[in-house]
Amino acid sequence: MNTIRILIWLILAYYLLLHFVYLVLMALGALQTRRYRKGISFTEFQRIGESNLTMPVSLIIPCYNEAPIIGTTIRNLLRLHYPQFEIIVVSDGSTDGTIGVLSESFGLRRVERSGRRILPSSEIIAVHESEKFPNLVVVEKTNGRRADAINAGVALARYPLLCVIDADCLLEPETLIRLARPFLRDSRTAAVAGVVRPSNGLVLEKGEITDRRIPRTILGINQEIEYARSFQWARIGLSRLRSMLCISGALILIRKSLFLEVGGPWPDAITDDIEFTMRLNRKIHDHRNRRNERLVFAPDAVCYTEVPETARLYASQRNRWQRGTLQAIWRNRGMILNPRYGLTGLFGMPFFLIFEGLAAIVELSAWILMVVSLVLGIASGAEILWMIFLAYILGVFLSLCAVLMTETSLLRSATWGDFWRMIVALLIDNLGIHQFHLICRVIGTIQYLFGRRDLGMAMTRKEYTPLTA
């Protein structure tokens, strides 16, 4: 019985440490963002957008059965304010008429074009160029997963910077400019990540974002808060500590030479963006690498991506993310507590292992131990309720901090109604949604240990606007 009580106190200490670390990361993120804002000027962005010396960018968009939304995504990208860029859409064996939609919308014609295929990828069937937009290229290939499609697109990329985004992503007009700024200011910049937010509440007109609202469902709003807390403020803090080990595949700008040097994303990865980011960190933070390269977070480069708003799709996504995180950690386990990789090995990898990879199992153990201790009379009902209340308060406090910090940024709520809806959502998150999230991750952990490596359910897309160019 004493053993159970000791375990309960150890888990309580774990939760206090978890929330303390996240609070520190968010505080570092806020300080880093404030420092960033003081160092920029709008005339600087104007110069970047107008200069012929600005490094050109190749945008790589892997897609599989994205006919309902791919036209809107491309129209959005064609509106980017950037001196020189190309868009390479890679249809990875789509069977829903994606190529036909693109051909009708953008006037494709087949061309003879080949690139230097340094990275392995499945067979390229055809390459098309747009007659309406000279900087639009569409690649048709056999199916080989997202990473394989990215590698095929990179082979045809002409420019020194690569920007990889998902097929459902929408960018603010100046996103590329803000991503490119660190490369122009510091030659040591290896890659730049930006802010990723849900697109479900956006209003669009011919690819242009005309209104920025939050999702309508509770599950969607929950993810809006989660993206602000974990994928924005905490990630900026991790960047400050040279431990940004998960750059979302929805938005990354990276030197093409380094991308090839790292070997591109692993085609067999469950979540290729996490695994690639860890390998990228392993490459640039190895003390034998004398180039002193660094990863940068641009807090004003914004990308919007569609998030699942049904329980079934959400469960599949979180299950896959959990399995992908465990796979990436295991594949790069040699970095854990390895001083060769500096803070990345001594803090970043242990953080992801303890507070990301194992968090769901620890929390499930806490619930089981609380029930056992209550049944055996080791702890009273009042003690158990106090522990649950403490966990609830800590979660609400972190989410509230994230929402209030976001309200001071350019990503603040469009209306007071949206703001109060987020406050209500974070208050009720621990009354069911968080527990559902926990179950999804626990199942994902068990399935990974039993060998499941598939990608789960495909995301069901919603069409934004009619597909006309």
Phi, psi and omega in degrees: 000321176297326179297317179297317179298320178296319179297320179298317180291327176294319178293322176298319177297322177301314181294320178297318179294318179303309183289327177295316179297316179295323178296318177297317180297318180293322177295317176299321178297319179295317179295319179295320179294319178297318178296321180298315182296324180291337185264004182247160173220147182292333177293331177296315178296324178296319179295318179298319182289340183252345186282138175284350180271352178297133184298125179291156188233139170255118177270121180254125182234098174285138180214147176221114180054056181246028183306321183295334189234349187296326178296317178296318179300314182293318178299323177297316182291326179294343178270001182298142176270097181201139187301314185211120178205158175234152179245121179244107178265126182247108177276110188270068179072033181299143181240009184255016179084022180303314181297320179297318178299315180295321180296317180291323184281324190236008174062063183280147171225140183286138181228160174267105182215131179226152178237179179273107186272084178282322180266141180291142175203162179288175191296133173273122183277315183200156175237133181237147173239151181275134176282339181272326184230104185300338182266014180249123178236138178238126180252131178250124184217168175285157186293138180200022182077169186299312182299320179298320179294321177299314180299322178294320179293322180298326180299333181260357182289135183260345192253160187285343177247137178247133173241114181258127177224166177273164186291341181263004187279144175235136183247148169293152185305327184258014182301314181297320179299316183287330174288325184282337183308313180300327179294326182280334182270335185214116182292347180279352182297124180264317181203155181230132175253157179232184181279133177245126180228157178297141180261358190299335181262003183286150172245128184236152174221109182055043177087350181266132178283115183256340178208140185243090179251165179272164178302160184272331184272158178298319179297322178292318179295322176304319179286330174301315179291317180299318180296322178292318184286306189266324186264357178239285188294314180295324182290326175296319177297319177297323177298319179299328181265015180054041184225029179280087188265003177219094173267121183302137176294351178287340182196111172210138174244125188217150175296132181298321181299319180288321178305314179291323181296321178288335178105010180067176179291149181281118185301333182267006181289145175288315171233098190292336182291319179295313183295319180295319180297320179295319177293324177297315176298319180299323181289309190276339181260000174296128185297345177281346178276108186273004183279347177055043180285162182213154174264141185235146174249124178261104188287356179243008174265111192246133174233140178248134179228149182286132178250151180290139180239011171245149183299324183293313179292321178298316180298318180296318180296313183290327174299314180294318179300319180295314179296321179293323178296315180296319179297316181294318179297316181296318182292335181244027185298339179294347179277339188297123179058024179265113182296345177302331184256017175060220181297331179300316180279325186275333179239308187301307182294315175300323178301312182292325178292311188280317187259352176244302184294321186256356187302318183295318180294320179296317181292319177299319178299323179297316179296317180297315181294325178295319178295315180298315181294328178290316180295320182276357179076017179287325178230148179278164177300323180296320179296318179297316179297322178296321178294317178297317180296320179297315178299320179296313182296318180297317179296316179297319181299314179297316180295320179297318177300317181297316180295314181294322177294321178295328179295343178270358184253181178290347181264020181296163183302143180290329181220162175295330178299316177298319180299312182289332175294323177292323178297315178297318182297319181288334178288328183259002181304317183278010180255027177151312184294316180297321180293323176296317177301317179300314181298318179300318182287323177296315178298319178299319178298313181297316181294325177296317180295334178265011169098009180286129182227010180283175185265359179078197182289144175283143180291132176274116185272151174248132181288131180280304185216164176303141185277080176233138182276000000 
